[in-house]
């Protein structure tokens, strides 16, 4: 077992002791999102927990996002059989820990009802493994039942379950569906190995039945925790650069992962250099190829169409970092002019402010040398960045462009920050992005909504 997982085990043991001491005292979780901004009030949400007889341990914490992924589309090749008769074991990595957990399952792109008859959650026993720590395995229920039927286009939220969830840890979420719902709602660029077993294997702690691997996250779109480590959630909203498609697989080196680590470290060490540090968990809402203005069946709904679902309806959301727009420039044969992109971004800001969510906007990073580069597209990027830097669009600005660009050729990424395709950052580039963000800028009120 790695040193990291020895740490998982210690944290899990300590948290389990706390849960055990207070296990005799329970309170119901009264609402889906505690006191947070996110309401999860969209239509076709079913099984909003807790159900009858389900309760969470007493805690002074709040519900926050520990992990999330934005549904990007229907998985190719699953139109007929879906994942019928198989168990999906998603591996996800937590940004914050807690004493209780709940999940969200999505059937957004399904053509029929998704029946889930068994679901479990557990702390992973080791890196890159389908094995679970048996002491942490929990059966999940939905409205008090072990079975949930998620309508096509809808989602389901599980009841809260008492379990010690460490921060910076891998969690296993397993679901079994006996029948097909049509296309599997998925997130294709997970940069994390998950697993599949034939038949019902949700309670297999050895992982032996999980003989197939997957580079996708299927059905699962959120893991929330009842936490004393955080008071709210910050959402990273963007495209493949936020999705971290060129980061090292299995190592959690996307810039939102690094940001989550910075927030934890700053709070642990005092963080005086960063000013007033908010107690936030970080969740990732990046979709590779995503645009502000245009829907794409392979790259998700546009930023305008998915912002409420992937940002505002997240649990206890307090702030969002928006890094979106480069694909509006790259993927259109006649690139959208800067004004259309800026207007789209302003619309997102207005929606966030109407819900009291603070918005940090990121400048668009260089891409000279990429196959889509042209001087005309570079001029659009520069114009968008000028509008972002002007200061009247977002509450705060993080200048990713300045942080990553080559000082001798500002149209290009610095070589050490370039993954090799001249568009996406390397691990070092992602780390620099996260370190560029002033943590104190995530805190504070949002600007008043425009009338």
Secondary structure as UniProt FT lines:
FT   HELIX           3..21
FT   TURN            22..24
FT   STRAND          26..27
FT   TURN            32..35
FT   TURN            43..44
FT   STRAND          45..46
FT   TURN            52..53
FT   STRAND          56..57
FT   STRAND          62..68
FT   STRAND          73..74
FT   TURN            76..77
FT   TURN            79..85
FT   STRAND          86..93
FT   STRAND          98..106
FT   TURN            108..109
FT   STRAND          114..116
FT   STRAND          118..124
FT   TURN            127..128
FT   HELIX           134..136
FT   STRAND          138..139
FT   TURN            143..144
FT   STRAND          148..150
FT   TURN            152..153
FT   STRAND          155..157
FT   STRAND          161..165
FT   STRAND          170..177
FT   STRAND          185..187
FT   STRAND          194..198
FT   TURN            202..203
FT   TURN            208..209
FT   STRAND          212..214
FT   STRAND          217..218
FT   STRAND          220..227
FT   STRAND          232..238
FT   HELIX           240..243
FT   TURN            244..246
FT   TURN            249..250
FT   HELIX           255..269
FT   HELIX           272..274
FT   STRAND          280..286
FT   TURN            288..289
FT   TURN            297..299
FT   HELIX           303..307
FT   HELIX           308..312
FT   TURN            315..316
FT   STRAND          317..323
FT   HELIX           326..330
FT   HELIX           338..354
FT   TURN            355..356
FT   STRAND          358..362
FT   TURN            368..369
FT   TURN            371..372
FT   HELIX           375..389
FT   STRAND          396..398
FT   HELIX           400..404
FT   STRAND          405..406
FT   TURN            407..408
FT   STRAND          409..413
FT   HELIX           415..417
FT   HELIX           427..436
FT   HELIX           439..442
//
